[in-house]
Amino acid sequence: SELHQKEHETHHEMKTNLAFLSLFLFIILRDSSCQKTFGQTLKGPEFNAESDLLEEIDLKYGEKSESFDFKSRKSVIVLENEKVSFSFAGKEGGYGLVQIKDKSQANYNHLLPSSSPSILWTSEWRDVEGLGYNVDNTYPSVKNHVLSSDSKGSTLTFTWSNITFGLYDAPTFPTVVKISVFLPKGSGLAKFSLEVDNKRRSENQPCLWSIKSPQLNFVGAQDGKHDSVVIPRGFGIKYTPDQVTSEAALPYPSSGCTYQFFSFCNGKASSCLYYGAHDGNGYTKLLVYSKQNSGSHMHITQTPMDTCAVRNGKLNENYKTPWETVIGVHSGDHYNSSNIYREFVMKSAVWTKKGPMINRTDVPEWYKNVTLWFNTGWNGGVLNASEGNPAVAVPKLLKLRQIVGAPFTVHYYCWHRFPFDSNYPDYFPAKQGWLEGVATLEAAGIHVVPYINGRIWDYNSPSFIKENGMQHISKNSAPRLNPSTLQPYNENYGSGQNFAIGCPGTKYWPKKISGIANTLFSTYKTSGVYIDQVGSAGPKACSDPSHGHTLGGGNYFSQGDNNLLSSALGFAQPHNGIIVTEDNAETYMASLSGYLSLVAYGNCQLFPMYQSIYGGYMHTFGRYFINSDYDHPSYFNVKMAQMFVLGSQMGWAGVGGNNPIYSFLTNPSNSDSIQFLRDLMDYRVIGGNHLKNGRLVKPLSIQGKRNTIVSDCTRDAVQHSVWINGLNVGIFFANADNESSQSNTATFIGTSYGFNESTNLELKKVTRGGTSVVKTFKGNQEITLQVDLPPRSVLYYTVSPSK
């Protein structure tokens, strides 16, 4: 009845208000340093900034650190070895992390002192009505910790049980949260694991919706002048903490989170804090970094599997993080952080199991040797479909083939009959004359790689209606226990059309998209297929139980997309073809030939962490070009030079629309830039043992004045990198300045690049004409390289043991 409905709404509103009031009061009491006993024998958190009457240190395990005298806590629990020391607040502080010391660097402490409580985990719970409870490690609960040790190291285990979800009349549930911290002997890195046992006693007991753990707070030095952080977006972006003005919540796997760790370094102390998810199976997560009033903050938001929705007739009461989060310290800089993650992924990640590119037989040799790309008209926004008309695109591409004087690859947009970003995935038949156009281009040495989208499905496409699209798309759930109704996602791009997201966890969607690739190879004889968005857009949680995958969290999204790409790659192989996708999420590496690196080059503070991790295991190509890149030849030159030294296949500018590269390259006055581009292409082939098959490492220290080129970013005119392949080091310089020469020196010492002190080494200069020895020296001897570069020139050195 209407009266009953109003009573129900009033009751629900009172419950909601009471819950938020309880949470509000709890925060006030906690942060104002008040203490109160809540029901039973549970103790609230105790933080009195003025009082010295704090609980004595728990003698089960721990010690009082003489240098640890924060205002709010003098009781700590310490887990340590000869490399690192982790200090956790005592029971009264909820066991939050309060110190991480690098013992190899004069006990440098990576966490700032603070009178605020240190949060180690925060969980979100939802009941059948959607009422939310946010609970963390400082909430009233029974807290315990235990140490165990063996020959491998020590494990410190914390438990929180009988947790009260608020204050006063708030419910207490028999939930148990457990965090174990394993510190191996001789290692500066600890492994954190988390388990939650909900111990459900009633159908209405809230379910675990998400959990943020482990959390690091107050990271950094007091003044922060020497601090920097590299976040895993694109290839990596290096910031000072103050440059991060809003929370960076990075969805994995995606272009926003292409690998899984933060590197936070203090240059003055030569000490770095490493925070990473060592997950080799591609589980969905958010890596979060933010700047606080006092230091920086890091955590991982985890979405449990099957904890809030019934699958196969049951609800999962327990959750265990399906990876270890590794936190610790090391000396050096951000490049040293990449060593830690590289070692992990080479041993444990499913996407490195096929080995390095040089050994992969499912990637054709012609693609491994590609040096240059163009595309048919993409310049941001919605493409003009006429740009893909063979009568428009083919003559332009043939003209560029003549000007460049070398083969290249074209990313072909708008080859289908309908406008861009509409009617996906119903692409066929192609535009009239496109089959013949592909044959013409391929015969001229231009590899054709057409565009399709591997993720979105137009609600108004014929196939959505005919093939029961609603059954196969991803569906969202409101945050609540066992929701009765799911909602399909809706995305909208510049075309104005509405799109669903095909669920890769179904059998239908991977088969649908890979089948399109098969048609392009078998019927249209293309050299490859570009499958858009798969390596770029982050996972969308799906809660449809009919799909057969876990509900909410899990790794079904990355597994399903790998199934899609692997199937497409299987169709490519008989035709010596390739499969590539947008951006460079690591999880798809083994199912692909390469990545279009758009986001990776889209930030002026690019840091090449990805190349340092995965050099030799992947090929990237392409970047954004904007109209102003053609205002001055140096602007064009420096973007190409940057791609060259970072090992990418160069180019990807659009040859139609309002992108002026076609007129730039066909203008005889820019012949010098064309020759410089040819030089870069040639040296990519000459230096392929390093740029294609090696791993990028720390650059040399360069002395002398360095010119800059100021366009959309300020970049060094001389682009530089160092690559290593076994016992062979490649050193690359490219002067992109169109008018000015550059003269500098650079220092090299062999022991910094893996050579023994007594090893006899040779420095060689490599040119088109051959190789010449410049000097010989010992591994522990510092030598000076003379770097004299005329305008638009390339210099390539190698260092290897003398024969």
Buried (B, 14 or more C-beta within 10 A) or exposed (E): EEEEEEEEEEEEEEEBEBBEBBBEBBEEBBEEBBBBEBEEEBBBBBBBEEEEEBBEBBEEBBBEBEEBEBBBBBBBBBBBBEBBBBBBBBBBBBBBBBBBBBBBBEBBBBBBBBBBBBBBBBBBBBBBBBBBBBBBBBBBBBBBBEBEEEEEBBBBBBBBBBBBBBBEEBBBBEBBBBBBBBBBEEBBBBBBBBBBBBBBEEEEBBBBBBBBBBBBBBBBBEEBEBBBBBBBBBBBBBBBBEEBEEEBBBBBBBBBBBBBBBBBBBBEBBBBBBBBBBBBBBBBBBBBBBBBEBBBBBBBBBBBBBBBBEBEEEBBBBBEBBBBBBBBBBBBBBBBBBBBBBEBBBEBBBBBEBEBBBEBEBBBEBBBEBBBBBBBBBBEEEBBBBBBBBEBBBEBBEBBBEBBEBBBBBBBBBBBBBBBBBBBBBBEEBBEEBBEBBEBBBEEEBBBBBBBBBBBBBBEBEBBEEBEBBEBBBBBBEBBBEBEEBEBBEBEBEBEBBBBBBBBBBEBBBEBBBEBBBBBBEEBBBBBBBBBBBBBBBBBBBBBBEBEBBBBBBBBBBBBBBBBBBBBBBBBBEBEBBBBBBBBBBBBBBBBBBBBBBBBBBBEBBBBBBBBBBBBBBBBBBBBBBEEBBEBBBBBBBBBBBBBBBBBBBBBBBBBBEBBBBEBBBEEEBEBBBEBBBBBBBBBEBBBBBBBBBBBBBBBEBEEEEBEBEBBBEBBBBBBBBBBBEBBBBBBBBBBBBEEEBEBBBEBBBBBBEBBEEBBBBBBBBEEEEEEEBEEBBBBBEBEBEBEBEBBBBBBBBBBBEE
